[in-house]
Every structure is written in C-alpha cells, then in structure tokens.
Amino acid sequence: MSTLASGHAADRASSGSSPDPSLGLALAELAGRIGGQVLLPGTGAYTAAATPWNVAVASSPVAVVAVADAADVQAAVRFADAHDLDVVVQATGHGALAHTRPSLLVHTGRLDEITIDPVARRARVGAGVRWQQVLDAAAEHGLGALAGSAPHVGVVGYLTGGGLSPVARTFGYGSDLVTAFDVVTGDGELRRASATENPALFWALRGGKGALGVVTAVEFELLDVARIYGGCLYFDGADAERIVSAWKTWSATLPEQASTSVAVLRLPPLPAVPPPLAGRCTVAVRFAWVGDPSEGERTIDPIRGLAPVVFGGLDVLPFPALGMIHSDPVDPMPVHEQSVLLRELPDTAVRTLLARTGPQADCPQVIVELRLLGGALAREPRQPSAVCHRDAAYSLLTIGIAAPPVVEATARHAGELMAAMEPWSGGIATPNFGATSDPALVARRYDPATLSRLVTLSASYDPRVRMAASHPVRAAAGLVQTRP
C-alpha cells in the first residue's frame, strides 16, 4: 500500500501498491525512527514534495523523506546506501536534474532555521530556507544578503553553485561569503566544513553543487547595505541592435559599484506579464548600483536616453526588493535552460547573437540574457573554492518553454546559439545556470585541476557513489564508476 508516514505514525492510502514489499516494510521502519515523514507514491504529499519547480524534469523516487533535522538526513542517506538507492536532494527544485536510477529523495523544506547575528553580520540558515526569507530577516537589522536575481530560490542550492547576484560585481559570488556548512556526506556522516574544519570539503561544497553530500545548514556573511539604486528599463524589440550594442560598450566602462545585464524577451501573453511586455519582443536593461543614488542615476543615463522606454524604471530600492530588478517568474513551470560564459564580447559576437535572437529572428526562447561579470567576481576569495572561470567577462543564458509544441525547437535553438558563440566562449560555463546531467556540459563548469580534485574528494566522502549529483561530475572527468 502507498504510505504517508511520520516518525510517530503511518497513514496508509488505498490508491496503489508497492512493487517491492520488503522495501515498503523497510520504509515503514524508517518512518518509525525519524522525526520527519516518509512519503510514498500515490499520495498528494508525495506528489507535492517530489515535483520540482522546473516541472519539465520528471521525478519519481521510490520515496520522499521530508527530513526534520540533520539526524533524519543521516538516516535517509544510510537507508539509501543499504538499499542500493541514489540520493536526490531537493528544497525548491529550481536546479532539478533528470535521474533514471532508483532513488530516494531527501526533501529539506522543513529545515527552516534562520538566525541573524547583527553584531558579527552573519547568518545561519537551514537548507529549506529561501533567499527572500533571509533578505527580510537581515533587513530588520539594516543588513543585506547576497541573494540572486530570483529570491524565491533556495539558499543552499544557490550557494553550492557559486551564486550570481544582481549586485555581484560589487560583492563577488555568493559562495565567497560562506563561512561554514553542516553537511551529511555521501557516506552518511554529519560533518562541519569551514576554513579550519574539513577545509577540503569546504572548498568542494562552494561550487561542487551537491556532489559530495546533503547540506543541512549554511553560515555566511551579510552585507552592510540597506538600500540600492536600481531597476529595469524595457525597450521595444525594434531597438534591440541599438540597445545591445550600446550596452556592450557602456558596460565595459562600469565601476564595481554597478552590476547590469541585458535581455531580449519574448514574454507570453499571460496574466502575470505586464501588458506592455506581453506577446511582443522587448529588450530589458537591468541595473543595480551600490552607493550614492545620484551617481547611479548619472551612470545609467546614457542607456535611458537610447530609445523610448515602454515599461519599467529605476529608483532607490530597499535591499529586500532586490528581486524586482529581474522580476523572475515565481510559479512552477517547464523550462529549458542553457548557458555559457564568454571571455569577450566583440561587435561580431553581438551581431551573431542578435542574428539568432533579435526581433527578426525565429527565436523560441522566452529570455536570452547577457550578464556583465568582472569586478569582485574576478577576484579569488579569501578561502579558495571550486568556483572556476573567474576571468570570464559575460554570461549568456537562454530560457525557453520545455513543453509541446515548442520543446524540441527550444532545445535545438539553444544548442545552435551556444555553438555559434563558441569562438568567444571556449566552452566554459557555470554550475547554477543551465542545470544539466550531461557530463560533457558539466565538464565545462570546471578547469581540469578543479574537476579532478572534485572527483577525488567525491570518492573519499561518497565512496559508494550514492549522491545522484556526483554521477555527471565523475563521468565528466572520464572515470568509469563501479559500485563496491
């Protein structure tokens, strides 16, 4: 029978039967000794927990363990090892990966601790916490947190992939501010990782994107920033060539106080999309300035005057409103993402990009974004990490709908675009953009030395290859894995 079980009771549903009675009994036993819940197929709770934000990614674990604490995570990882299951981890599922082996999903949504130390300017948060919660909690003390462009994503997944904020050129990668992790590694052990405790593990967790274990909590520095100047200016798609070309020249001169991106948008006519942007091609220039707002206003003025603004604006924003700059969608949807980093962006690269994504192009992507890097992102952090390619100048990201009838065209177009931009990329990428389990694409995220070290550490901390996220990393390094 399908089961929804907690650490104190098991409620049986009548909508299905377990294909493996012995595993079902073992899951019931697991449910009896944890504080969280074991959710089995056939229940609404299982479906809700197993379905990722990116609903295009199929998810069918043998069970979901909705953990209540780190001890539950240890129990789940050890259970998976004993029953030859891979461990998949999910809080929000924004970076969900397709996985075909039998798996146990560890859902960390109940790990909701948020502790702010305003004197030390530090935060400690559980693996189920989303960035908007941290932004709001830090703001009560006049502080900011280095969240990404979509504050509804989970803190841990963002930080283990590096973390690229709308103010990243001023403060660096989000992972650069991390001071410690609590993590259950693939061997089922609970460890603390910092610059002084398990430093190699600490190095790998910042950029290794879940390949070594299940992070249960993370600690990081906060920002002494309460407000920024920023927002987004939207222009008609007919002005794309003028806007993108001018943005490329202008952005190359910006100081570290400024972070910016430009995006060609084809937003569908949906209720959540502002009417001036719906069902048409537009160009968005996103901008954030840390410092004197009047100086920020003078800095953005050359872009503001390029063409008529059809929507949007810029103003002084409270730091918790950071997400308004990009206004990323909140509701779950089927998406296809692909990304590369660019070492340079000459005029020929801009023309190549616009020929495939501009207003005259047959482009199925909803968003094609160029984001300026450099500044603090180019500097090594105080504690080295697995975040690579810090010399990249721009990131290029495509986001399209991964559902019929456009899914095949979306994926094909994204691949062709990335191939066309290869002369200015050299095939490098970043972990957080374009979630993939394709080893060839994963290999682009790391330089050879970093990838080799990640695999070595994965073999040490996850010797039986239980972490699902480790498979593409090990395959990327060209290793043939056999289970002991």
BELBELLIN-V108455 format. One record per pair of residues at least 4 apart in sequence whose ideal C-beta (glycine too) atoms are under 7 Angstrom apart, sorted by sequence separation. I is the first residue (numbers start at 1). J is the second residue. D is the distance in whole Angstrom. If there is no record, write none. Layout:
<<I J D> <I J D>>
This chain:
<<20 24 6> <21 25 6> <22 26 6> <23 27 6> <24 28 7> <25 29 7> <26 30 6> <27 31 6> <28 32 7> <30 34 6> <39 43 6> <42 46 7> <44 48 6> <45 49 6> <46 50 6> <47 51 6> <51 55 6> <68 72 5> <70 74 7> <71 75 6> <72 76 6> <73 77 6> <74 78 6> <75 79 6> <76 80 6> <77 81 7> <78 82 6> <79 83 6> <99 103 6> <125 129 4> <129 133 5> <131 135 6> <132 136 6> <133 137 6> <134 138 6> <135 139 6> <139 143 7> <147 151 5> <153 157 7> <154 158 7> <155 159 6> <156 160 6> <157 161 7> <159 163 5> <164 168 5> <167 171 6> <168 172 7> <172 176 4> <184 188 7> <185 189 5> <193 197 6> <195 199 6> <198 202 6> <199 203 6> <200 204 7> <201 205 6> <202 206 7> <204 208 4> <208 212 6> <235 239 5> <239 243 5> <240 244 6> <241 245 6> <242 246 6> <243 247 6> <244 248 6> <245 249 7> <246 250 6> <247 251 6> <248 252 7> <254 258 4> <269 273 7> <273 277 6> <274 278 7> <291 295 6> <292 296 7> <293 297 6> <294 298 7> <295 299 6> <296 300 7> <297 301 7> <300 304 6> <301 305 6> <317 321 4> <329 333 6> <345 349 5> <347 351 6> <348 352 6> <349 353 6> <350 354 6> <351 355 6> <353 357 6> <354 358 4> <357 361 6> <373 377 5> <374 378 5> <380 384 6> <381 385 6> <403 407 6> <406 410 5> <407 411 6> <408 412 6> <409 413 6> <410 414 6> <411 415 6> <412 416 6> <413 417 6> <414 418 6> <415 419 6> <416 420 6> <417 421 6> <421 425 5> <438 442 7> <439 443 6> <446 450 4> <448 452 6> <449 453 6> <450 454 6> <451 455 7> <452 456 6> <453 457 6> <454 458 6> <455 459 6> <456 460 7> <457 461 6> <458 462 5> <459 463 6> <462 466 6> <470 474 6> <471 475 6> <472 476 6> <473 477 7> <5 10 4> <18 23 7> <41 46 6> <52 57 5> <67 72 4> <80 85 4> <117 122 5> <129 134 6> <138 143 4> <148 153 6> <153 158 6> <158 163 5> <168 173 7> <184 189 7> <192 197 5> <193 198 4> <268 273 7> <273 278 4> <277 282 5> <291 296 7> <304 309 7> <323 328 7> <345 350 7> <356 361 5> <401 406 5> <402 407 5> <422 427 6> <429 434 7> <436 441 5> <446 451 4> <462 467 5> <465 470 6> <474 479 5> <18 24 4> <39 45 5> <40 46 6> <67 73 5> <80 86 7> <90 96 7> <138 144 6> <165 171 7> <184 190 5> <185 191 6> <192 198 7> <254 260 7> <267 273 5> <355 361 7> <357 363 5> <436 442 6> <3 10 6> <4 11 5> <31 38 4> <39 46 4> <52 59 6> <65 72 7> <80 87 5> <116 123 5> <138 145 5> <191 198 6> <195 202 6> <205 212 6> <289 296 3> <317 324 7> <356 363 7> <474 481 5> <30 38 6> <51 59 6> <115 123 7> <182 190 7> <183 191 6> <193 201 4> <194 202 6> <204 212 6> <235 243 5> <270 278 7> <357 365 7> <402 410 6> <443 451 7> <446 454 7> <462 470 6> <3 12 6> <4 13 7> <50 59 5> <67 76 6> <115 124 4> <125 134 6> <164 173 7> <165 174 6> <193 202 4> <251 260 6> <269 278 4> <401 410 6> <39 49 6> <77 87 6> <135 145 5> <148 158 5> <163 173 5> <182 192 6> <183 193 6> <191 201 7> <205 215 7> <267 277 5> <268 278 7> <269 279 4> <289 299 6> <380 390 7> <400 410 3> <1 12 5> <2 13 5> <27 38 5> <50 61 6> <65 76 4> <88 99 6> <113 124 7> <114 125 5> <123 134 6> <134 145 5> <162 173 5> <163 174 3> <201 212 7> <267 278 6> <268 279 7> <357 368 4> <1 13 7> <113 125 6> <135 147 6> <162 174 7> <163 175 5> <180 192 6> <181 193 5> <193 205 6> <265 277 7> <378 390 5> <429 441 7> <458 470 5> <1 14 7> <2 15 6> <27 40 7> <86 99 7> <113 126 4> <134 147 7> <162 175 5> <180 193 7> <287 300 5> <377 390 6> <378 391 6> <2 16 5> <50 64 5> <112 126 5> <131 145 7> <180 194 4> <300 314 6> <400 414 7> <431 445 5> <49 64 4> <86 101 5> <88 103 5> <90 105 6> <111 126 3> <114 129 6> <123 138 7> <148 163 6> <159 174 5> <179 194 6> <247 262 5> <266 281 5> <429 444 4> <430 445 6> <458 473 6> <1 17 6> <87 103 7> <111 127 4> <112 128 5> <131 147 4> <135 151 6> <148 164 6> <158 174 6> <159 175 5> <398 414 4> <428 444 6> <429 445 5> <458 474 6> <465 481 5> <1 18 7> <49 66 6> <85 102 5> <86 103 4> <87 104 6> <88 105 5> <89 106 5> <90 107 6> <91 108 5> <111 128 4> <112 129 6> <131 148 7> <146 163 7> <148 165 6> <149 166 5> <264 281 7> <265 282 5> <427 444 5> <10 28 6> <46 64 6> <85 103 6> <91 109 6> <110 128 6> <147 165 6> <244 262 6> <285 303 5> <455 473 6> <465 483 6> <85 104 5> <87 106 6> <89 108 7> <108 127 4> <109 128 4> <114 133 6> <132 151 4> <146 165 5> <159 178 6> <243 262 7> <264 283 6> <265 284 6> <373 392 5> <374 393 6> <398 417 6> <454 473 6> <455 474 5> <464 483 6> <108 128 5> <114 134 7> <131 151 4> <132 152 6> <373 393 6> <464 484 6> <10 31 6> <116 137 5> <130 151 7> <134 155 6> <181 202 7> <262 283 7> <263 284 5> <373 394 6> <463 484 7> <116 138 6> <121 143 6> <123 145 7> <130 152 6> <131 153 6> <183 205 6> <262 284 7> <372 394 6> <373 395 6> <455 477 4> <5 28 6> <40 63 5> <62 85 6> <114 137 5> <118 141 4> <130 153 7> <262 285 5> <293 316 5> <371 394 6> <3 27 7> <7 31 7> <39 63 6> <80 104 4> <130 154 6> <131 155 6> <181 205 5> <240 264 6> <370 394 5> <371 395 5> <455 479 6> <3 28 6> <6 31 6> <7 32 7> <16 41 6> <38 63 6> <39 64 4> <79 104 7> <116 141 6> <118 143 7> <130 155 7> <146 171 5> <260 285 7> <261 286 5> <396 421 6> <451 476 6> <452 477 6> <5 31 3> <7 33 7> <16 42 4> <129 155 5> <186 212 6> <260 286 6> <370 396 6> <451 477 5> <7 34 5> <15 42 4> <38 65 6> <39 66 6> <61 88 6> <131 158 7> <185 212 6> <186 213 6> <260 287 5> <287 314 6> <7 35 5> <76 104 6> <146 174 5> <178 206 6> <185 213 4> <282 310 7> <369 397 5> <7 36 6> <13 42 5> <36 65 6> <37 66 4> <127 156 5> <184 213 5> <258 287 7> <259 288 5> <13 43 5> <36 66 5> <76 106 5> <125 155 5> <183 213 4> <184 214 5> <368 398 5> <442 472 4> <6 37 5> <36 67 5> <146 177 6> <175 206 4> <183 214 7> <258 289 5> <442 473 6> <5 37 6> <36 68 4> <175 207 6> <183 215 5> <184 216 6> <257 289 6> <367 399 4> <4 37 7> <5 38 4> <35 68 4> <73 106 6> <183 216 7> <257 290 5> <365 398 5> <366 399 6> <439 472 5> <443 476 4> <35 69 6> <181 215 5> <182 216 5> <257 291 5> <276 310 5> <277 311 6> <365 399 7> <366 400 6> <438 472 7> <442 476 4> <3 38 7> <4 39 6> <182 217 4> <276 311 4> <365 400 4> <366 401 6> <395 430 6> <437 472 5> <4 40 7> <27 63 5> <36 72 5> <91 127 6> <364 400 6> <392 428 6> <397 433 5> <439 475 4> <3 40 4> <35 72 6> <59 96 7> <91 128 5> <181 218 5> <274 311 6> <288 325 6> <397 434 7> <439 476 4> <2 40 5> <34 72 4> <52 90 6> <92 130 7> <247 285 6> <395 433 6> <2 41 6> <4 43 5> <23 62 7> <53 92 5> <54 93 6> <57 96 4> <65 104 6> <67 106 6> <180 219 4> <244 283 7> <286 325 5> <389 428 5> <2 42 3> <53 93 4> <54 94 7> <57 97 7> <58 98 6> <62 102 6> <67 107 7> <178 218 6> <179 219 5> <243 283 5> <286 326 6> <2 43 6> <4 45 5> <34 75 5> <52 93 2> <53 94 5> <57 98 6> <62 103 7> <63 104 6> <64 105 5> <65 106 5> <66 107 5> <67 108 6> <179 220 6> <258 299 6> <389 430 7> <33 75 7> <54 96 5> <61 103 5> <62 104 6> <65 107 7> <68 110 5> <178 220 5> <179 221 6> <243 285 7> <364 406 5> <61 104 6> <64 107 5> <66 109 7> <67 110 6> <177 220 5> <234 277 6> <237 280 7> <240 283 5> <52 96 3> <61 105 4> <66 110 6> <67 111 7> <177 221 4> <237 281 3> <239 283 6> <30 75 6> <160 205 6> <162 207 6> <237 282 5> <364 409 5> <365 410 7> <160 206 7> <236 282 6> <237 283 6> <364 410 5> <235 282 6> <160 208 6> <161 209 5> <234 282 5> <235 283 5> <341 389 5> <345 393 6> <365 413 7> <30 79 5> <160 209 5> <343 392 6> <344 393 6> <345 394 5> <364 413 5> <365 414 7> <160 210 6> <234 284 5> <342 392 6> <343 393 6> <363 413 7> <341 392 4> <342 393 6> <171 223 6> <232 284 5> <233 285 5> <250 302 6> <342 394 4> <232 285 7> <250 303 6> <232 286 5> <341 395 5> <342 396 6> <50 105 6> <160 215 7> <231 287 7> <247 303 6> <339 395 6> <340 396 5> <26 83 6> <122 179 7> <230 287 5> <246 303 7> <339 396 6> <388 445 7> <49 107 5> <230 288 4> <339 397 5> <388 446 5> <94 153 5> <156 215 5> <159 218 6> <230 289 6> <388 447 5> <23 83 6> <228 288 5> <229 289 4> <246 306 6> <337 397 7> <338 398 5> <357 417 7> <386 446 7> <92 153 6> <167 228 6> <228 289 6> <337 398 7> <356 417 5> <92 154 5> <95 157 5> <156 218 6> <228 290 6> <337 399 5> <388 450 5> <91 154 4> <94 157 7> <155 218 6> <243 306 6> <229 293 4> <242 306 6> <243 307 6> <335 399 6> <336 400 5> <356 420 6> <386 450 5> <91 156 7> <225 290 6> <242 307 6> <335 400 7> <91 157 7> <335 401 7> <336 402 4> <229 296 4> <334 401 6> <335 402 6> <229 297 7> <239 307 4> <334 402 4> <352 420 5> <353 421 7> <386 454 6> <334 403 4> <352 421 7> <233 303 7> <233 304 6> <236 307 7> <336 407 7> <235 307 5> <349 421 7> <36 110 6> <235 309 6> <236 310 6> <336 410 5> <234 309 7> <235 310 6> <336 411 5> <349 424 5> <233 309 5> <234 310 5> <338 414 4> <145 222 6> <146 223 6> <234 311 4> <338 415 7> <144 222 7> <145 223 7> <234 312 5> <281 359 5> <336 414 7> <340 418 5> <143 222 4> <144 223 4> <233 312 5> <342 421 7> <345 424 6> <143 223 6> <232 312 5> <338 418 6> <344 424 5> <143 224 6> <144 225 4> <231 312 6> <233 314 7> <340 421 6> <343 424 6> <144 226 7> <231 313 5> <342 424 5> <343 425 7> <231 314 4> <342 425 5> <343 426 6> <138 222 5> <142 226 5> <230 314 6> <231 315 6> <341 425 6> <229 314 7> <340 425 4> <170 256 5> <169 256 5> <170 257 6> <229 316 5> <230 317 6> <341 428 5> <127 215 5> <340 428 7> <341 429 6> <127 216 5> <169 258 7> <170 259 7> <227 316 6> <228 317 6> <340 429 5> <341 430 6> <126 216 7> <127 217 6> <169 259 4> <227 317 6> <339 429 6> <126 217 5> <168 259 6> <227 318 6> <228 319 6> <339 430 7> <125 217 7> <167 259 5> <227 319 6> <124 217 6> <125 218 6> <166 259 6> <226 319 6> <231 324 7> <232 325 6> <264 357 5> <225 319 6> <231 325 6> <264 358 7> <339 433 4> <124 219 5> <230 325 5> <232 327 7> <339 434 4> <123 219 7> <337 433 6> <338 434 5> <122 219 6> <123 220 6> <248 345 6> <266 363 7> <337 434 5> <337 435 6> <122 221 6> <123 222 6> <266 365 7> <267 366 6> <121 221 6> <122 222 6> <266 366 6> <121 222 5> <265 366 7> <248 350 6> <265 367 6> <121 224 7> <113 217 6> <263 367 5> <264 368 5> <111 216 6> <245 350 6> <263 368 6> <111 217 7> <244 350 6> <263 369 4> <77 184 6> <81 188 6> <106 214 6> <261 369 6> <262 370 5> <77 186 7> <261 370 6> <74 184 5> <78 188 4> <244 354 6> <261 371 4> <73 184 4> <77 188 5> <261 372 7> <70 182 6> <260 372 5> <241 354 6> <259 372 7> <70 184 6> <74 188 6> <240 354 6> <74 190 6> <241 358 7> <240 358 5> <240 359 6> <256 375 4> <70 190 5> <166 286 7> <170 290 5> <256 376 6> <89 210 6> <167 288 5> <238 359 6> <251 372 5> <166 288 5> <237 359 4> <167 290 6> <89 214 5> <87 214 7> <77 214 7> <73 214 5> <73 216 6> <70 216 4> <166 322 6> <166 325 5> <166 326 6> <151 322 6> <151 323 4> <150 323 6> <149 323 7> <144 319 4> <147 322 6> <149 325 7> <150 326 7> <149 326 4> <150 328 4> <152 330 5> <207 385 5> <208 386 5> <139 318 7> <149 328 6> <206 385 4> <207 386 3> <139 319 6> <206 386 6> <207 387 4> <139 320 5> <202 383 7> <203 384 6> <206 387 6> <203 385 6> <204 386 5> <203 386 6> <135 319 7> <136 320 5> <135 320 4> <135 322 7> <195 383 5> <169 372 7> <172 376 4> <173 377 6> <169 374 6> <170 375 7> <171 376 6> <172 377 6> <176 381 4> <169 375 3> <170 376 6> <169 376 6> <172 379 7> <169 377 6> <168 377 6> <172 381 7> <175 385 6> <175 387 6> <173 387 6> <209 431 4> <207 431 6> <162 387 4> <211 454 6> <212 457 6> <208 454 6> <212 458 6> <211 458 5> <213 461 6> <212 461 5> <213 462 7> <204 454 6> <212 462 6> <204 457 5> <213 467 6> <212 467 7> <201 457 7> <211 467 6> <200 457 6> <210 467 7> <211 469 5> <210 469 4> <211 470 4> <201 461 7> <209 469 6> <211 473 5> <162 430 6> <164 432 7> <162 431 6> <163 432 7> <161 431 4> <162 432 6> <161 432 4> <158 432 7> <187 461 6> <186 461 6> <187 462 6> <185 461 4> <186 462 2> <187 463 6> <55 332 5> <185 462 6> <55 333 6> <56 334 4> <53 332 5> <55 334 5> <56 335 6> <54 334 7> <56 336 7> <186 466 5> <54 335 5> <186 467 5> <186 470 7> <97 435 6> <96 435 7> <98 437 6> <95 435 4> <97 437 4> <56 402 4> <56 403 7> <103 468 6> <99 468 5> <87 466 5> <86 466 6> <87 467 5> <88 468 5> <87 468 6> <86 468 4> <81 464 6> <81 466 5> <80 466 6> <77 466 7>>
